[in-house]
Amino acid sequence: MTGKLYGPRVFRQDAWSVHYSSRDLPQPEAQPWHLQVSPDEWELWLDDLGIPDGTPYLLSPLFIYDPDLNSYFHQVNLMEGPLNSQLNRASALCRKLNFLHRSRGGKGWRDAAEADHTAYHYWRRRDPRGPRIDGDTWNQEVSHIQQFYVYAKKKLWVSEVPIPQRPPQDGRDEQKKGRRRPKPDRAEETVPATYAHDEGGQVMEWLPAPSYRRWRDVGVLGYDREGLPRDNFRGRWAPRNGTFTDSTVRTGLRLEEQASRLITEVPIGPGPAGYSKWWLPAVIAKRNSARWVYEPASVRRDLTAYAAEDRRWVIEEARDAGRYGKIRRPIVIFDPERPHLAQYTSGINRGEKVDVRLLDPRERQRLLIDTEQGLEPAMFWLGESGMPLSLSTWKDMFSDANRRCEEQGINVFAHAHLLRHTFAVITLEQLQRGHIAALGDMNPAQRLHYQRIFGDPMDWVRRRLGHASQLSTLIYLHALQELEMETRMALVPDTWEDPRDTPVGTLGDEKPPSDLPEEERVTA
């Protein structure tokens, strides 16, 4: 791209905007000769640059593509990161550029000064007319902006990082809320001076089970505050969304991990009374944290109902409309009896076979299964069009649920990561409670096997969450220690399955599946 637009007139917009690269762009009916690019040429161009689908890019208010600015997103370590991280990174930078454009005299990113950052900090955090975001959100945003300007300074596009700096404080600037903030560039040895000091620290949000159910029933399923269906609620996909949140709160999966599951990775149909386990591939797990995930029987029943009813219905509608035949560059599982084996049908990899457990979330969006009835998506969660749902759609679902709760006067709010925290706190309490008594009822052989699986409740929860270190999981123990005992006794609902309800022979051990491809086996 040249950074310019050609044509009889220049279209304008009010702000910078975030977009995402895609090899499946629709082609306009009529194109000037100088803009005519075939789909194959566009695909080869992206392939040559090594840009995967979903890579963000920013367009200016004049719809100008700045090659220098957008090259930041083309760094290998960023392109290989989670889609959600890319979205947050691009959104943070876009917000800063819009502030410069609207409130600082139309400045561009090259012209920004420290005074502009100070003004931005005041508007984001303190200005009564601004969003007044919390310390954790600000710290994440300023880290993203800092990383961009450190990159721009290395490229000599700016002379200095236009953010006030200070020396880092040992540990304090690298550990917030049990997670590490990206380290400052060691050549600089400084961090933003505007880092907030009102971040959550060890305060961790989670929902007791009754509060979660109230949020789900009112916000997701559309009930009123009395628990009755609302006449004006038009939530066609409320059962699907409720199953999505139930599965998330009961497994501890991250949003992208949950949203990227294939039909072959979801336990459906008859199963054990306790838990069913399935393998989460490294390629869709954050930091390649491949692991076994345990799905409770109650959620398995709802997953089965969704697969047999709503999911089947939208697939049939999409198949009748011929939507799946129009997908460009599909990757197809031709033999449903060998669901791990798929084949590229276009591009430079045409004809090559691949294990689906090596496909990242972007590639999974175009993974199809060739069944007796015809093609259908391999992705489990589908929208009304019969196509896989995006991360932004799920984020909007949580926002809509929170809005409905607020409208009903219910002071309960949730997001996907809060459900993950909820899973960790309740599961840890389940495993801590009765742990000693369970061992006393077993013979030596059973006790040895049980201890291998549940011998350390904290470590078992760590593995379920995909944490590399138990230090990251300790925050949940701190949450339990802060609760009064009577509160803890009422914490775990009787209707939630306990992992120990499942025979240890069914649970097995932590060894990954024996048929994993070599690339996956290394990360596991």
Sequence and secondary structure as in RCSB ss.txt:
>XXXX:A:sequence
MTGKLYGPRVFRQDAWSVHYSSRDLPQPEAQPWHLQVSPDEWELWLDDLGIPDGTPYLLSPLFIYDPDLNSYFHQ
VNLMEGPLNSQLNRASALCRKLNFLHRSRGGKGWRDAAEADHTAYHYWRRRDPRGPRIDGDTWNQEVSHIQQFYV
YAKKKLWVSEVPIPQRPPQDGRDEQKKGRRRPKPDRAEETVPATYAHDEGGQVMEWLPAPSYRRWRDVGVLGYDR
EGLPRDNFRGRWAPRNGTFTDSTVRTGLRLEEQASRLITEVPIGPGPAGYSKWWLPAVIAKRNSARWVYEPASVR
RDLTAYAAEDRRWVIEEARDAGRYGKIRRPIVIFDPERPHLAQYTSGINRGEKVDVRLLDPRERQRLLIDTEQGL
EPAMFWLGESGMPLSLSTWKDMFSDANRRCEEQGINVFAHAHLLRHTFAVITLEQLQRGHIAALGDMNPAQRLHY
QRIFGDPMDWVRRRLGHASQLSTLIYLHALQELEMETRMALVPDTWEDPRDTPVGTLGDEKPPSDLPEEERVTA
>XXXX:A:secstr
  S   SSS    SS EEEE  S     SS  GGG   HHHHHHHHHHHT  TT EEEE TT  B HHHHHGGG 
HHHHTS HHHHHHHHHHHHHHHHHHHHHTTT  GGG  HHHHHHHHHHHHT TTS    HHHHHHHHHHHHHHHH
HHHHTTSSSS SS EE   TTTTTEETTEE     TTT  EETT  S S TT      HHHHHHHIIIIIS B T
TS B TT   TTHHHHHHHHHHHHHH   HHHHHT BGGGS  SS  SSEEEEEE GGGSGGG  EEEEEEHHHH
HHHHHHHHTHHHHHHHHHHHTT GGG SS EEE  TTSTTEEEE SGGGTT EEEGGG  HHHHTTEEEEETTEE
EESBS B TTSSB  HHHHHHHHHHHHHHHHHTT      HHHHHHHHHHHHHHHHHTTHHHHHHTS HHHHHHH
HHHHSSHHHHHHHHHT SSGGGTHHHHHHHHTS HHHHHTTS TTS  GGGS HHHH  S   TT  HHHHHH 
